[in-house]
């Protein structure tokens, strides 16, 4: 099972991620910030409060929002190709 092991806020809506499979890289999440759970993260201060939730094995925010690590790795790989 894939897990996020580290996250760093890079500014705006960009994060640097590290996964337990050794993958690392940047993701841009602004296009994903819509809907009841994610729209509040358009506030950059709220977005910057991102952390690794060890229990979930992924990144999460205080409002309960989180992204599946598989989704994040896919985004990371797509952005590396672009």
Secondary structure, 3 states (H helix, E strand, C coil): CCCEEEEEEEECCEEEEEECCCCEEEEECHHHCCHHHHHHHHCHHHHHCCEEECCCCEEECCCCCECCHHHHHHHHHHHHHC
